[in-house]
Amino acid sequence: MNRRTFALGLAAAGVAGGARAAGLPVPPSGRIGFRVLRNGVPIGEHHLKFTQDGAALNVEINADLVVKVLGVPVFHYTLQALERWEGQSFVGLDSQVNHNGARYEVHAAPVAGGFAVRSTKAGDYVYTGQRPMMPLTYWNKAMLEAEILNVETGRHYPAIVNSPGWNYLPTAEGGQIVAQRFDVTGKLHLSVWYDQTSQWAGLAFSVDGHETFEKITA
């Protein structure tokens, strides 16, 4: 969203058996959900669904946000993505974004020593750097030690990370989550939180305005 401030608190929903992948912070429910608010007003939701098939893990990501002023839509953002893992290794991504009418796609597939990336915005290139590449989808804490692939633009960045400590985050249902905060700088400027089991618990980044993503709990 154009120059806004985001804060995110999220959670796993009810149990959907067989979704937990060994070594990956997949919620036992197989789902993570968020209610998104702007200045306290709901503007949409963001959901992740995890499906395990042997060593293969698929992560479906869907977000739909609409900002209205005096009842008139002034901003619309949708994200649909499919992220693929084998064991603990990221092996592919296909994403489509509608950013207020501008449409973008990113496709990443493994090649020897890295990934081939096709992007509407960044063009086509091959990444074979020393750090592993992981998508900017937040649920996997290992992203903080990787080369981060932006699922809207197709560009990739190293993360500079500092942790100022633990916080209480609100949930959409009036509860609280205890989570550790990590501040990310460099090309990215955001804060992300993970709970005591390394589950993704919150996100905040600054652009213009004030948005909050509150955890949807079972």
SERO-4910 file (N, C-alpha, C, O; in steps of 0.05 Angstrom, whole numbers):
BEGIN
 pado doro    nc1    nc2    nc3   cac1   cac2   cac3    cc1    cc2    cc3    oc1    oc2    oc3
  Met    A     17    -24      0      0      0      0     18     25      0     40     25     11
  Asn    A      8     47    -13     25     70    -16     29     85     10     10     94     22
  Arg    A     54     86     19     62    102     43     42    100     65     28    119     71
  Arg    A     42     77     78     25     72    101     40     58    122     63     50    118
  Thr    A     28     56    146     41     42    168     25     16    174      1     17    176
  Phe    A     39     -6    176     26    -31    180     35    -44    206     59    -42    213
  Ala    A     17    -57    221     25    -72    244      9    -98    243    -15    -97    237
  Leu    A     21   -120    248      8   -146    244      9   -164    267     31   -168    278
  Gly    A    -13   -175    276    -14   -196    296    -31   -219    284    -53   -213    274
  Leu    A    -21   -243    285    -35   -265    271    -34   -291    287    -20   -293    307
  Ala    A    -49   -311    276    -50   -336    291    -59   -359    274    -71   -356    253
  Ala    A    -53   -383    285    -63   -408    273    -92   -411    281   -100   -403    303
  Ala    A   -108   -423    262   -136   -429    268   -139   -458    276   -119   -470    286
  Gly    A   -163   -471    272   -168   -498    282   -152   -520    268   -139   -514    247
  Val    A   -152   -544    278   -133   -565    269   -142   -576    243   -165   -583    239
  Ala    A   -123   -579    224   -126   -593    199   -103   -612    197    -81   -604    190
  Gly    A   -108   -638    203    -87   -657    207    -68   -660    184    -74   -656    161
  Gly    A    -42   -667    191    -22   -674    172     -7   -650    160      8   -654    141
  Ala    A    -12   -626    170      1   -603    158     29   -597    168     44   -583    154
  Arg    A     36   -607    192     62   -600    203     85   -613    189     86   -637    186
  Ala    A    104   -596    179    127   -606    166    151   -607    185    155   -587    200
  Ala    A    165   -629    186    188   -631    204    208   -609    200    217   -605    177
  Gly    A    215   -594    221    235   -574    220    225   -547    210    240   -527    210
  Leu    A    200   -545    201    189   -520    192    167   -511    211    153   -528    223
  Pro    A    164   -484    216    145   -475    236    116   -474    224    104   -453    224
  Val    A    107   -497    215     79   -499    205     61   -502    229     65   -519    246
  Pro    A     39   -487    231     21   -489    253      7   -516    253      1   -527    232
  Pro    A      1   -528    277    -13   -553    278    -39   -553    263    -48   -574    253
  Ser    A    -52   -530    262    -78   -527    248    -75   -528    218    -95   -535    205
  Gly    A    -51   -522    208    -48   -520    179    -58   -494    168    -59   -491    143
  Arg    A    -64   -475    185    -75   -449    176    -65   -426    194    -61   -430    218
  Ile    A    -61   -403    181    -56   -378    196    -75   -357    184    -78   -356    160
  Gly    A    -87   -341    202   -106   -321    192   -102   -294    205    -94   -293    228
  Phe    A   -109   -273    191   -107   -246    202   -131   -230    194   -142   -233    172
  Arg    A   -140   -213    212   -159   -192    205   -143   -166    202   -126   -160    219
  Val    A   -148   -151    181   -132   -127    175   -149   -103    180   -172   -101    171
  Leu    A   -138    -84    196   -152    -59    202   -135    -35    194   -111    -36    195
  Arg    A   -149    -14    187   -135     12    182   -148     33    200   -172     38    197
  Asn    A   -133     45    218   -144     63    238   -168     51    253   -187     65    258
  Gly    A   -166     25    259   -186     11    274   -209      1    257   -227    -12    267
  Val    A   -210      7    231   -231     -1    213   -223    -25    197   -202    -24    183
  Pro    A   -238    -48    197   -230    -71    181   -228    -64    151   -246    -52    140
  Ile    A   -206    -73    139   -203    -69    110   -199    -95     95   -196    -94     70
  Gly    A   -198   -118    108   -194   -143     95   -182   -164    112   -180   -161    136
  Glu    A   -174   -186     99   -162   -209    113   -138   -220     97   -136   -216     73
  His    A   -121   -234    111    -97   -247    100    -96   -275    111    -96   -279    135
  His    A    -94   -295     93    -95   -323    102    -73   -340     89    -66   -335     66
  Leu    A    -62   -359    104    -43   -378     94    -54   -406    100    -63   -411    123
  Lys    A    -52   -424     81    -60   -452     84    -37   -470     77    -25   -467     56
  Phe    A    -30   -489     95     -8   -507     92    -18   -535     86    -35   -546    100
  Thr    A     -7   -547     64    -15   -574     56      9   -592     53     27   -585     37
  Gln    A     11   -614     68     33   -632     68     27   -656     51      6   -668     53
  Asp    A     47   -664     34     45   -689     19     72   -702     20     89   -697      3
  Gly    A     76   -720     39    102   -732     44    122   -710     51    117   -695     70
  Ala    A    144   -709     37    164   -688     43    157   -661     30    171   -641     36
  Ala    A    137   -660     13    129   -636      0    109   -620     16     91   -631     28
  Leu    A    114   -594     17     96   -575     31     88   -553     12    105   -540      0
  Asn    A     62   -548      9     52   -526     -6     40   -506     13     26   -513     32
  Val    A     45   -480      8     34   -459     24     18   -440      6     29   -427    -12
  Glu    A     -9   -440      9    -26   -422     -6    -30   -396      9    -37   -397     33
  Ile    A    -26   -374     -4    -28   -348     10    -49   -331     -5    -47   -328    -30
  Asn    A    -68   -320     10    -88   -303     -2    -93   -278     16    -97   -281     40
  Ala    A    -92   -255      3    -98   -230     18   -116   -213      0   -113   -212    -24
  Asp    A   -135   -200     13   -153   -182     -1   -159   -158     17   -172   -161     37
  Leu    A   -149   -134      9   -152   -110     25   -164    -88      9   -156    -83    -14
  Val    A   -183    -74     21   -196    -51      8   -198    -28     28   -209    -31     49
  Val    A   -186     -5     20   -188     19     36   -209     37     24   -209     43      1
  Lys    A   -228     46     42   -249     64     33   -247     91     47   -240     92     71
  Val    A   -254    112     34   -256    139     46   -285    148     40   -293    151     17
  Leu    A   -300    154     61   -328    162     59   -344    141     42   -362    149     27
  Gly    A   -337    115     47   -351     94     33   -342     89      5   -352     70     -8
  Val    A   -323    104     -6   -314    101    -33   -287     87    -33   -268     96    -20
  Pro    A   -284     64    -48   -258     51    -49   -237     68    -61   -240     79    -83
  Val    A   -214     71    -47   -192     87    -57   -167     71    -60   -147     80    -72
  Phe    A   -167     46    -50   -144     29    -53   -153      0    -51   -169     -7    -33
  His    A   -142    -17    -68   -148    -45    -68   -122    -61    -73   -107    -55    -91
  Tyr    A   -118    -81    -56    -94    -98    -58   -102   -127    -55   -115   -134    -36
  Thr    A    -95   -143    -74    -99   -172    -72    -73   -187    -77    -56   -178    -93
  Leu    A    -69   -209    -63    -46   -226    -67    -55   -255    -67    -70   -264    -50
  Gln    A    -47   -270    -88    -51   -299    -89    -23   -311    -95    -10   -304   -115
  Ala    A    -15   -330    -78     11   -342    -82     11   -371    -74     -4   -379    -57
  Leu    A     28   -387    -88     33   -414    -80     62   -418    -76     78   -413    -95
  Glu    A     70   -425    -52     98   -429    -44    103   -458    -40     86   -472    -28
  Arg    A    126   -469    -50    131   -498    -49    157   -503    -35    177   -490    -38
  Trp    A    156   -524    -18    179   -533     -2    183   -563     -5    163   -578     -8
  Glu    A    208   -572     -3    215   -601     -2    232   -604     23    254   -593     25
  Gly    A    222   -619     43    236   -621     68    237   -593     80    216   -581     85
  Gln    A    261   -583     86    264   -556     97    274   -536     76    281   -514     83
  Ser    A    273   -544     50    284   -527     29    262   -515     13    243   -528      4
  Phe    A    263   -488      9    245   -474     -9    252   -481    -38    275   -480    -46
  Val    A    232   -490    -54    237   -499    -81    220   -485   -102    222   -492   -126
  Gly    A    204   -465    -95    189   -452   -116    167   -434   -107    157   -437    -85
  Leu    A    160   -415   -124    139   -395   -118    125   -386   -143    139   -382   -164
  Asp    A     99   -383   -142     84   -369   -163     65   -350   -149     49   -358   -132
  Ser    A     67   -324   -155     51   -304   -142     39   -285   -162     51   -278   -183
  Gln    A     15   -275   -156      1   -255   -172     -9   -233   -153    -22   -240   -133
  Val    A     -3   -208   -159    -11   -186   -142    -26   -165   -159    -18   -159   -181
  Asn    A    -48   -155   -148    -61   -132   -159    -57   -109   -139    -70   -109   -118
  His    A    -40    -90   -145    -33    -68   -127    -48    -43   -138    -36    -27   -153
  Asn    A    -73    -40   -130    -89    -17   -137    -91    -14   -168    -89      8   -179
  Gly    A    -95    -37   -181    -98    -37   -210    -73    -45   -226    -75    -53   -249
  Ala    A    -49    -42   -213    -24    -51   -226    -20    -80   -220    -20    -88   -196
  Arg    A    -17    -97   -240    -15   -126   -237     13   -135   -240     27   -127   -259
  Tyr    A     22   -152   -222     49   -162   -222     49   -193   -218     32   -203   -204
  Glu    A     69   -206   -229     72   -235   -225    102   -240   -219    120   -227   -229
  Val    A    106   -260   -201    133   -269   -195    133   -300   -196    115   -312   -185
  His    A    152   -312   -210    155   -341   -211    184   -348   -205    202   -337   -218
  Ala    A    188   -365   -186    215   -374   -179    217   -405   -181    199   -418   -170
  Ala    A    237   -415   -194    241   -444   -197    270   -450   -193    288   -434   -200
  Pro    A    276   -474   -181    304   -481   -175    320   -486   -200    311   -498   -219
  Val    A    346   -477   -200    366   -484   -220    391   -492   -204    391   -490   -179
  Ala    A    411   -502   -218    436   -510   -204    447   -487   -188    454   -466   -199
  Gly    A    449   -490   -161    461   -470   -144    443   -446   -137    453   -427   -126
  Gly    A    417   -447   -144    401   -424   -138    373   -425   -150    360   -446   -151
  Phe    A    364   -402   -160    337   -400   -171    337   -383   -196    352   -363   -199
  Ala    A    319   -391   -215    313   -374   -237    287   -359   -230    267   -372   -222
  Val    A    288   -333   -233    265   -316   -225    254   -302   -250    270   -290   -265
  Arg    A    228   -304   -254    215   -288   -275    196   -269   -261    179   -277   -245
  Ser    A    198   -244   -268    183   -223   -254    173   -202   -273    187   -192   -290
  Thr    A    147   -195   -270    136   -173   -287    151   -147   -282    155   -132   -301
  Lys    A    159   -142   -257    172   -117   -251    202   -118   -252    215    -99   -262
  Ala    A    215   -139   -242    244   -140   -240    256   -153   -265    281   -152   -269
  Gly    A    240   -165   -283    251   -179   -306    260   -207   -298    253   -217   -277
  Asp    A    275   -220   -316    284   -248   -312    313   -248   -304    330   -234   -315
  Tyr    A    320   -265   -284    348   -267   -276    352   -294   -261    333   -307   -254
  Val    A    377   -300   -256    384   -324   -241    399   -316   -216    419   -300   -217
  Tyr    A    390   -326   -193    404   -320   -167    420   -345   -159    409   -366   -156
  Thr    A    446   -341   -155    463   -363   -146    482   -354   -123    505   -362   -122
  Gly    A    471   -336   -106    487   -326    -84    492   -346    -62    481   -368    -63
  Gln    A    508   -339    -43    516   -357    -22    493   -362     -2    490   -384      9
  Arg    A    478   -342      4    455   -345     23    432   -358      8    427   -352    -15
  Pro    A    417   -375     22    393   -387      9    373   -365      3    371   -345     17
  Met    A    357   -369    -17    335   -351    -24    309   -361    -11    303   -385    -13
  Met    A    294   -343      1    268   -349     12    248   -327      6    257   -303      5
  Pro    A    223   -333      3    204   -312     -4    196   -295     20    197   -303     43
  Leu    A    188   -270     14    179   -251     35    150   -257     42    132   -241     36
  Thr    A    146   -280     55    119   -287     64    118   -291     95     97   -298    105
  Tyr    A    140   -286    108    141   -281    137    138   -305    155    148   -305    178
  Trp    A    123   -326    147    116   -347    166    140   -364    175    139   -375    196
  Asn    A    161   -364    159    185   -380    166    207   -362    176    218   -345    161
  Lys    A    213   -364    202    233   -347    215    260   -348    201    276   -329    203
  Ala    A    267   -371    188    292   -374    174    296   -353    152    318   -348    143
  Met    A    274   -341    143    275   -319    124    295   -297    132    307   -284    115
  Leu    A    297   -293    158    314   -271    169    344   -276    163    360   -257    165
  Glu    A    351   -301    157    379   -307    152    384   -313    122    404   -324    115
  Ala    A    364   -306    105    365   -313     77    367   -288     59    365   -266     69
  Glu    A    370   -293     34    366   -272     14    335   -272      9    324   -292      1
  Ile    A    322   -249     13    293   -248     14    282   -240    -14    290   -220    -25
  Leu    A    264   -257    -24    252   -252    -50    225   -238    -46    207   -249    -33
  Asn    A    222   -214    -57    197   -199    -55    177   -211    -74    181   -213    -98
  Val    A    153   -220    -63    134   -235    -79    117   -217    -96    101   -226   -112
  Glu    A    120   -190    -94    106   -172   -111    125   -162   -134    117   -161   -157
  Thr    A    149   -154   -127    167   -141   -147    186   -161   -160    196   -156   -182
  Gly    A    192   -184   -146    211   -203   -157    240   -195   -150    258   -210   -157
  Arg    A    244   -173   -137    271   -165   -129    279   -180   -103    262   -189    -88
  His    A    306   -182    -99    315   -196    -75    334   -179    -59    349   -162    -70
  Tyr    A    334   -183    -32    350   -166    -14    361   -183      9    349   -202     18
  Pro    A    385   -176     18    394   -186     44    381   -172     66    373   -148     63
  Ala    A    377   -184     89    365   -172    112    386   -166    133    404   -182    138
  Ile    A    385   -142    145    401   -134    168    382   -135    192    362   -120    192
  Val    A    387   -152    211    367   -159    232    378   -153    260    401   -159    266
  Asn    A    361   -141    276    366   -136    304    341   -142    320    319   -136    311
  Ser    A    345   -154    344    322   -160    361    323   -144    386    341   -147    403
  Pro    A    303   -125    389    301   -109    414    288   -123    437    287   -112    459
  Gly    A    277   -148    433    266   -162    456    238   -173    450    229   -176    427
  Trp    A    223   -178    472    197   -191    471    175   -171    477    179   -152    492
  Asn    A    151   -176    465    128   -158    468    103   -174    472    102   -198    465
  Tyr    A     82   -161    482     55   -171    481     41   -160    456     41   -136    452
  Leu    A     30   -178    439     15   -169    416    -15   -175    420    -21   -196    431
  Pro    A    -33   -158    411    -62   -163    413    -71   -183    391    -59   -185    370
  Thr    A    -93   -197    397   -106   -214    377   -132   -201    370   -142   -183    383
  Ala    A   -144   -211    348   -169   -200    338   -192   -206    358   -213   -194    357
  Glu    A   -188   -225    376   -209   -234    394   -204   -223    423   -217   -233    442
  Gly    A   -186   -203    425   -183   -191    451   -162   -203    469   -159   -195    492
  Gly    A   -147   -223    459   -126   -236    475    -99   -223    470    -97   -202    458
  Gln    A    -78   -237    480    -51   -227    476    -33   -251    468    -38   -274    476
  Ile    A    -12   -244    454      9   -264    446     36   -253    456     42   -229    452
  Val    A     52   -270    468     79   -262    475     97   -270    451     98   -293    443
  Ala    A    112   -250    441    128   -255    417    153   -238    417    154   -216    428
  Gln    A    174   -249    404    199   -235    401    199   -218    376    192   -227    355
  Arg    A    208   -193    379    209   -174    357    236   -174    343    257   -175    356
  Phe    A    236   -174    316    260   -171    300    256   -147    282    237   -146    266
  Asp    A    275   -128    283    275   -105    266    293   -110    242    316   -117    245
  Val    A    282   -107    218    296   -113    193    302    -86    179    283    -70    174
  Thr    A    327    -82    171    334    -58    157    350    -65    132    352    -89    125
  Gly    A    360    -45    118    373    -49     92    353    -41     71    341    -19     73
  Lys    A    349    -57     50    329    -51     30    301    -53     41    282    -39     32
  Leu    A    297    -70     61    272    -73     75    272    -57    101    293    -54    114
  His    A    249    -46    109    246    -33    134    220    -43    147    198    -33    139
  Leu    A    222    -61    166    199    -73    178    206    -85    204    230    -89    210
  Ser    A    186    -92    220    189   -107    244    172   -132    243    149   -130    234
  Val    A    182   -155    251    167   -179    250    170   -194    277    191   -193    289
  Trp    A    149   -207    286    149   -221    312    143   -251    308    128   -259    290
  Tyr    A    157   -267    325    152   -296    326    147   -303    355    161   -293    373
  Asp    A    128   -322    359    122   -329    387    142   -350    398    163   -355    385
  Gln    A    136   -361    421    155   -378    435    159   -405    421    177   -420    429
  Thr    A    142   -411    402    145   -436    386    154   -430    358    153   -447    340
  Ser    A    164   -405    353    174   -396    327    152   -392    306    157   -390    283
  Gln    A    126   -392    316    104   -385    297    104   -356    292    109   -339    310
  Trp    A     98   -348    267     96   -320    260     73   -307    276     51   -318    276
  Ala    A     79   -285    290     60   -273    308     54   -244    303     35   -233    314
  Gly    A     69   -231    286     64   -202    281     82   -190    260    104   -201    254
  Leu    A     73   -168    249     89   -154    229     82   -124    230     59   -117    234
  Ala    A    101   -107    226     96    -78    224    115    -66    205    139    -71    206
  Phe    A    105    -49    187    123    -33    170    111     -7    164     86     -4    163
  Ser    A    128     13    159    120     41    157    119     50    129    139     48    114
  Val    A     96     61    121     94     75     95     78    100    101     92    120    106
  Asp    A     50    104    101     33    128    109      7    119    120     -5    101    108
  Gly    A     -3    129    142    -28    120    153    -23    100    176     -1     99    186
  His    A    -43     85    183    -39     66    205    -57     42    201    -81     43    204
  Glu    A    -45     19    194    -59     -6    191    -50    -26    212    -27    -26    220
  Thr    A    -68    -43    221    -61    -65    239    -73    -91    228    -95    -92    219
  Phe    A    -57   -113    231    -66   -139    223    -68   -155    250    -48   -160    263
  Glu    A    -92   -162    258    -96   -175    283   -100   -205    280   -114   -214    261
  Lys    A    -88   -220    297    -88   -249    296   -117   -260    299   -131   -252    317
  Ile    A   -124   -278    281   -150   -292    283   -145   -318    297   -130   -335    286
  Thr    A   -156   -323    320   -152   -347    335   -175   -366    334   -198   -357    328
  Ala    A   -171   -392    339   -192   -412    337   -211   -408    360   -231   -423    362
***
